[in-house]
Amino acid sequence: MAAAITTVTARNTTTAPPASGRLPSGRVPQAAADPLFVERWSPRAFSPEPVDPATLDAVFEAARWAPSSANEQPWTFVYATRPQDRARFAEGLAEMNRLWASTAPVLAYLVVRKKILNGTWAGQPNPTAWFDAGAAWMSLALQAHLSGLSAHAMGGIDREKAAAVLGVPREEYDVAIAIALGHRGPAEALPPTLAERERPSGRRPLREVAVEGRFASTD
């Protein structure tokens, strides 16, 4: 018997979002990007409420369809939901991240395959592997937002320790980031220094992010 497929109703995107004006998060877009992209942010306060397995599968399914050079798909998400596994995964986090991320009901690491797997260049270093893995992370983060969850990527990790915890062969793979995933919790649950930062951050102006004709340094 074929596996059942859950049908997801597409959002109505026929009406363009406003090009400017403050959104519920407090952010102000400078062009008519869908609010999905503007409203997504990375909180640190998480509720211990478990993530429904079907919802978690949907988050990883979105990442599965991210684009990659030559369809190499050089990413793997290794995740933990059981308390004993999350405690083990937390050992690979930097101390400051461990303070808040340990509360999240899902901890994950994004593991990146270093070399090309298929075709003429098989066995050669893959120069776009991290770029492609970043696309997978963004797909995951956006699906999490659509699902009423939050996802926070962490570069502050001990990659050697994380690789040991996960059983990742370092000669073949890099551990790129850690990810905390779950429902948002109250900012008051964070240490004071983090609680005061628990809000969406701003971004560089549009005309610094996209320039026409020739590169212009913004340093």
C-alpha positions as CSV (number, residue, x, y, z in Angstrom):
1,M,0.0,0.0,0.0
2,A,1.4,3.4,-1.0
3,A,2.2,5.7,1.9
4,A,-0.4,8.4,2.6
5,I,0.5,11.9,1.6
6,T,-0.7,14.8,3.6
7,T,-2.1,17.6,1.4
8,V,-1.0,21.1,2.5
9,T,-3.1,24.0,1.3
10,A,-1.0,26.7,-0.3
11,R,-1.1,30.2,1.2
12,N,-2.8,32.9,-0.8
13,T,0.0,34.9,-2.4
14,T,-2.1,36.7,-5.0
15,T,-2.0,39.9,-3.1
16,A,1.5,41.5,-2.9
17,P,2.6,42.4,0.6
18,P,3.2,46.1,1.3
19,A,6.5,47.4,0.1
20,S,6.9,49.4,3.3
21,G,5.2,49.7,6.6
22,R,6.0,48.2,10.0
23,L,5.1,44.5,10.2
24,P,4.0,42.7,13.5
25,S,7.6,41.9,14.3
26,G,8.5,45.6,14.1
27,R,10.6,45.1,11.0
28,V,10.1,47.4,8.0
29,P,10.6,46.0,4.5
30,Q,12.0,48.2,1.8
31,A,10.4,46.3,-1.1
32,A,7.4,43.9,-1.6
33,A,9.0,40.7,-0.3
34,D,6.6,38.2,1.1
35,P,6.2,38.7,4.9
36,L,7.3,35.1,5.4
37,F,10.9,36.2,4.7
38,V,10.8,39.4,6.8
39,E,8.9,38.0,9.8
40,R,11.1,35.0,10.3
41,W,13.7,35.5,13.0
42,S,15.8,33.5,15.5
43,P,14.6,33.6,19.1
44,R,16.5,32.0,22.0
45,A,13.6,31.4,24.3
46,F,12.0,28.0,23.7
47,S,9.1,26.2,25.3
48,P,9.9,22.6,26.3
49,E,6.6,21.6,24.5
50,P,7.4,18.7,22.2
51,V,7.2,19.1,18.4
52,D,4.7,16.9,16.7
53,P,6.5,14.2,14.7
54,A,4.6,15.0,11.5
55,T,5.4,18.7,11.8
56,L,9.1,17.8,12.4
57,D,9.1,15.6,9.3
58,A,7.6,18.5,7.3
59,V,10.4,20.8,8.4
60,F,13.0,18.3,7.2
61,E,11.0,17.6,4.1
62,A,11.3,21.2,3.1
63,A,15.0,21.1,3.5
64,R,15.2,18.0,1.4
65,W,13.9,19.9,-1.6
66,A,16.5,22.7,-1.4
67,P,18.6,23.3,-4.6
68,S,22.2,22.2,-4.8
69,S,24.9,22.2,-7.4
70,A,24.6,19.2,-9.7
71,N,21.9,17.9,-7.3
72,E,24.7,16.7,-4.9
73,Q,22.5,17.4,-1.8
74,P,25.6,17.5,0.4
75,W,23.7,18.0,3.7
76,T,22.5,15.8,6.5
77,F,20.5,17.0,9.5
78,V,21.2,14.9,12.6
79,Y,18.7,15.6,15.3
80,A,17.7,14.7,18.8
81,T,14.3,14.8,20.6
82,R,14.8,12.5,23.5
83,P,16.2,14.2,26.7
84,Q,19.2,11.9,26.9
85,D,20.1,12.6,23.3
86,R,19.6,16.3,23.6
87,A,21.8,16.4,26.6
88,R,24.5,14.6,24.6
89,F,24.0,17.0,21.6
90,A,24.3,20.0,23.9
91,E,27.9,19.0,24.8
92,G,29.0,20.3,21.3
93,L,27.5,23.7,21.9
94,A,29.5,26.8,23.0
95,E,28.8,27.5,26.7
96,M,26.6,30.6,26.0
97,N,24.5,28.7,23.5
98,R,24.1,25.8,25.9
99,L,22.5,28.1,28.4
100,W,19.4,28.7,26.3
101,A,19.4,26.0,23.5
102,S,19.2,23.1,25.9
103,T,15.6,24.1,26.6
104,A,14.5,23.5,22.9
105,P,12.7,20.2,22.4
106,V,14.7,19.6,19.2
107,L,18.5,20.0,18.8
108,A,20.1,19.3,15.5
109,Y,23.4,19.6,13.7
110,L,23.8,20.3,10.0
111,V,26.5,18.1,8.6
112,V,28.1,18.8,5.2
113,R,29.8,16.3,2.9
114,K,33.1,17.8,1.8
115,K,33.6,16.0,-1.6
116,I,31.6,15.5,-4.7
117,L,29.8,12.2,-4.7
118,N,28.8,11.7,-8.3
119,G,29.8,12.3,-11.9
120,T,33.1,13.3,-13.5
121,W,34.4,15.1,-10.5
122,A,33.6,12.5,-7.9
123,G,36.0,12.5,-5.1
124,Q,37.1,16.1,-5.7
125,P,36.4,18.9,-3.1
126,N,32.9,20.4,-3.5
127,P,33.3,24.2,-3.6
128,T,29.6,24.9,-3.1
129,A,28.9,22.3,-0.4
130,W,28.4,24.9,2.4
131,F,26.5,27.2,0.1
132,D,24.1,24.4,-0.8
133,A,23.8,23.4,2.9
134,G,22.9,27.0,3.7
135,A,20.0,26.7,1.2
136,A,18.8,23.6,3.0
137,W,19.0,25.4,6.4
138,M,17.0,28.4,5.0
139,S,14.3,26.0,3.7
140,L,14.1,24.4,7.1
141,A,13.8,27.7,8.9
142,L,11.1,29.0,6.6
143,Q,9.0,25.8,6.9
144,A,9.4,26.0,10.7
145,H,8.1,29.5,10.6
146,L,5.1,28.5,8.5
147,S,4.4,25.7,10.9
148,G,4.3,28.0,13.9
149,L,7.8,27.0,15.2
150,S,11.0,28.9,15.6
151,A,14.5,27.8,14.5
152,H,17.8,29.3,15.6
153,A,21.0,28.4,13.9
154,M,24.2,28.5,16.0
155,G,27.7,28.9,14.7
156,G,29.0,28.9,18.2
157,I,29.9,25.2,18.5
158,D,32.9,23.0,19.2
159,R,33.0,21.2,15.8
160,E,35.5,18.5,16.9
161,K,33.4,17.7,20.0
162,A,30.2,17.8,18.0
163,A,31.6,15.4,15.4
164,A,32.7,13.0,18.1
165,V,29.2,13.2,19.7
166,L,27.5,12.5,16.4
167,G,29.9,9.9,15.1
168,V,30.8,12.0,12.1
169,P,34.0,11.1,10.2
170,R,35.9,14.4,10.0
171,E,37.9,13.5,7.0
172,E,34.7,13.2,4.9
173,Y,32.3,15.7,6.6
174,D,32.2,19.1,8.3
175,V,29.8,20.0,11.1
176,A,28.5,23.4,9.9
177,I,26.0,24.6,12.5
178,A,23.8,23.5,15.4
179,I,20.0,24.3,15.3
180,A,17.5,24.7,18.1
181,L,13.9,24.1,17.0
182,G,10.6,24.3,18.8
183,H,7.8,26.6,20.0
184,R,8.7,30.0,21.4
185,G,8.9,30.4,25.1
186,P,8.8,33.6,27.3
187,A,11.8,35.9,27.1
188,E,11.7,36.1,30.9
189,A,13.0,32.5,31.1
190,L,16.3,33.6,29.6
191,P,19.2,35.1,31.5
192,P,18.8,38.9,31.7
193,T,21.6,39.6,29.2
194,L,19.9,37.4,26.6
195,A,16.3,38.4,27.5
196,E,17.0,42.1,26.6
197,R,18.1,40.9,23.1
198,E,15.0,38.7,22.5
199,R,13.6,40.6,19.6
200,P,14.0,40.6,15.8
201,S,17.2,42.2,14.5
202,G,17.5,44.7,11.7
203,R,19.3,44.3,8.4
204,R,21.6,46.4,6.1
205,P,19.8,48.6,3.7
206,L,18.5,47.0,0.4
207,R,20.9,49.1,-1.7
208,E,23.9,47.8,0.2
209,V,22.7,44.2,-0.2
210,A,22.0,44.4,-4.0
211,V,24.2,46.7,-6.1
212,E,23.9,47.0,-9.9
213,G,26.8,47.0,-12.3
214,R,29.9,46.8,-10.1
215,F,30.7,45.7,-6.6
216,A,30.8,48.5,-4.0
217,S,32.4,47.9,-0.6
218,T,30.3,48.9,2.3
219,D,33.1,48.6,4.9
